[in-house]
Amino acid sequence: MSTPAAIEPAAQPTAVPAPVVSLKGLLPYWIFAGVVLMLAIYFVGAEEGATSVFAGSSVHEFVHDARHLLGFPCH
């Protein structure tokens, strides 16, 4: 006859502290997000006519509905 194995007590959960992120550590991400947002606003709002970076109207047609949604006039 074999003896039953001893039942081990259940492990208690331990608290893990959340990492603290400083504002100085987030600065590069805020700068990157700002640059991306500025480019997006340029392409949606001003990529047309005299300020056009790309020839033709492909960018304008791609963001046409976004222009109207955000209130930029285009025609």
C-alpha positions in Angstrom: 0.0 0.0 0.0 1.2 3.5 -0.8 0.6 6.4 1.4 -1.2 9.4 0.0 1.0 12.3 -1.0 1.0 15.2 1.4 -1.2 18.1 0.2 0.8 21.3 -0.1 -0.8 24.5 1.0 -1.8 26.9 -1.8 0.7 29.6 -2.6 -0.3 33.0 -1.4 -0.3 35.8 -4.1 2.3 38.4 -3.7 1.9 42.1 -4.5 4.1 43.4 -7.3 4.7 47.1 -7.3 3.8 49.0 -10.4 6.7 50.6 -12.3 7.0 54.3 -11.9 7.6 56.2 -15.1 9.0 59.7 -14.9 7.9 62.6 -17.1 11.5 62.9 -18.3 11.4 59.3 -19.5 8.2 60.0 -21.5 9.6 63.1 -23.2 10.9 61.3 -26.3 7.5 59.6 -26.8 5.6 62.9 -26.5 7.9 64.6 -29.0 7.5 61.7 -31.5 3.7 61.8 -31.0 3.7 65.6 -31.6 5.7 65.3 -34.8 3.4 62.6 -36.1 0.3 64.6 -35.2 1.8 67.7 -36.9 2.4 65.8 -40.1 -1.1 64.3 -40.0 -2.6 67.8 -39.6 -0.5 69.1 -42.5 -1.5 66.3 -44.8 -5.1 66.5 -43.9 -5.3 70.3 -43.8 -2.8 71.8 -46.1 -1.6 69.3 -48.7 -3.1 71.0 -51.6 -2.3 73.8 -54.0 0.7 76.1 -53.3 1.8 74.2 -50.2 1.7 70.8 -51.9 4.7 68.6 -51.3 3.6 65.8 -53.7 2.5 66.6 -57.3 -1.0 65.6 -58.3 -4.1 65.1 -56.2 -3.5 61.6 -54.8 -2.9 62.8 -51.2 -5.8 65.1 -51.4 -8.1 62.4 -52.5 -6.8 60.0 -49.9 -7.6 62.4 -47.0 -10.6 64.1 -48.6 -13.2 62.7 -46.2 -11.0 63.5 -43.2 -10.8 67.1 -44.4 -14.6 67.4 -44.3 -14.8 65.6 -41.0 -12.4 68.0 -39.3 -13.9 71.1 -40.9 -11.2 72.0 -43.5 -12.6 73.5 -46.6 -11.4 72.0 -49.8 -13.8 72.9 -52.6 
